[in-house]
């Protein structure tokens, strides 16, 4: 089932902190977030589980 996960949930599931997640995104080693609004983003759960 594919749903959207906010940053706090991604941090909890992956055991990573915000700075590490964004560093991995910039290196192309973590899924890119989906923009929900001007200041809101989320990740697809199926991409996080991989």
Rosetta blueprint (number, residue, H / E / L):
1 X L
2 X L
3 X L
4 X E
5 X E
6 X L
7 X H
8 X H
9 X H
10 X H
11 X H
12 X H
13 X H
14 X H
15 X L
16 X L
17 X L
18 X H
19 X H
20 X H
21 X H
22 X H
23 X H
24 X H
25 X H
26 X H
27 X L
28 X L
29 X L
30 X L
31 X L
32 X L
33 X L
34 X E
35 X E
36 X L
37 X L
38 X L
39 X L
40 X L
41 X E
42 X E
43 X E
44 X E
45 X H
46 X H
47 X H
48 X H
49 X H
50 X L
